[in-house]
Amino acid sequence: MSSTFAPQNRDRVERAIREELERAVRTGFTASEVEKAGNRCSRRGAWAHAGPLARQPPGTYLFAKRTFAWTSFESKIAALTADQVNAALRRHIDPARLSVVVAGDFKKP
């Protein structure tokens, strides 16, 4: 997760992020939310243009022993159920272990 905020809102933003993460783990996502996220998962539109392909660092896929067929993971993401997403969320995310990193100029003017 990331956020851009005014320095005076730092504590509020951090608290809101923690609360949302805790809520997601506690209550999970609905089937509708998962479906919408799967449909938005997207480089789909981007792959229709040459730019993203041209910006792909040379040899990236070769180094990782992948072909462009690897990008079919988007269809796998779109096929996930809410139960699968929520199980993975709870298995891999522990809100108590959230690391917060901030960068910026937080000096008062």
C-alpha positions in Angstrom: 0.0 0.0 0.0 1.1 3.5 -0.5 -0.3 7.0 0.2 0.6 10.6 -0.4 -0.3 12.9 2.4 0.3 16.3 3.9 2.8 16.0 6.8 0.1 17.1 9.4 -2.0 14.1 8.3 0.7 11.4 8.8 -0.7 9.9 12.0 -4.3 9.8 10.6 -3.2 8.2 7.3 -1.1 5.5 9.1 -4.0 4.8 11.5 -6.5 4.5 8.5 -4.2 2.1 6.7 -3.8 -0.1 9.7 -7.6 -0.1 10.3 -8.3 -1.0 6.7 -5.8 -3.8 6.7 -7.1 -5.2 10.0 -10.7 -5.0 8.7 -9.7 -6.8 5.4 -8.2 -9.6 7.4 -11.0 -9.8 9.9 -14.0 -9.6 7.5 -12.5 -10.5 4.2 -13.6 -9.3 0.8 -17.0 -10.0 -0.8 -17.4 -12.0 -4.0 -18.4 -8.7 -5.8 -15.2 -6.9 -4.6 -13.0 -9.8 -5.7 -14.7 -10.0 -9.1 -14.3 -6.2 -9.6 -10.6 -6.4 -8.6 -10.0 -9.3 -10.9 -11.5 -7.4 -13.8 -9.4 -4.4 -13.0 -6.2 -6.4 -12.6 -4.8 -4.9 -15.4 -2.2 -4.8 -17.7 -4.8 -6.2 -20.1 -5.4 -2.8 -21.8 -1.7 -2.0 -21.6 -0.7 -5.2 -23.5 -2.8 -3.9 -26.4 -0.2 -1.2 -27.0 3.5 -1.5 -27.9 4.7 0.8 -25.2 4.7 -1.6 -22.2 6.2 -4.3 -24.3 9.0 -1.9 -25.5 9.7 -0.8 -21.9 10.1 -4.5 -20.9 13.8 -4.7 -20.0 15.6 -6.9 -22.6 16.0 -10.4 -21.4 13.8 -10.1 -18.3 11.6 -12.9 -19.3 14.5 -15.0 -20.6 16.4 -14.5 -17.3 13.4 -15.7 -15.3 12.8 -18.6 -17.8 9.4 -17.2 -18.8 7.7 -16.6 -22.1 4.9 -14.0 -22.6 2.5 -16.9 -21.9 3.4 -16.3 -18.3 1.3 -13.2 -18.4 -1.8 -15.4 -18.5 -1.7 -15.1 -14.7 -4.2 -12.3 -15.1 -6.9 -14.8 -16.2 -6.0 -16.9 -13.1 -6.4 -13.9 -10.9 -9.8 -13.1 -12.4 -10.9 -16.7 -11.7 -10.2 -16.6 -8.0 -13.1 -16.8 -5.6 -13.6 -14.7 -2.5 -12.9 -17.7 -0.3 -9.6 -18.3 -2.0 -8.6 -14.6 -1.8 -9.6 -14.3 1.8 -7.8 -17.5 2.8 -4.6 -16.3 1.1 -5.0 -12.9 2.8 -5.3 -14.4 6.2 -2.4 -16.8 5.6 0.0 -14.2 4.4 -0.9 -10.9 6.0 -0.5 -10.2 9.7 -1.5 -6.6 10.4 0.5 -6.6 13.7 3.7 -7.1 11.6 3.0 -4.1 9.2 6.1 -2.1 8.5 5.6 1.6 7.8 8.1 3.5 5.8 7.7 7.2 5.3 9.8 9.5 3.1 9.6 13.3 2.8 10.4 16.5 4.3 8.5 16.5 7.7 10.2 19.6 9.1 7.8 22.3 10.1 8.2 25.5 7.9 
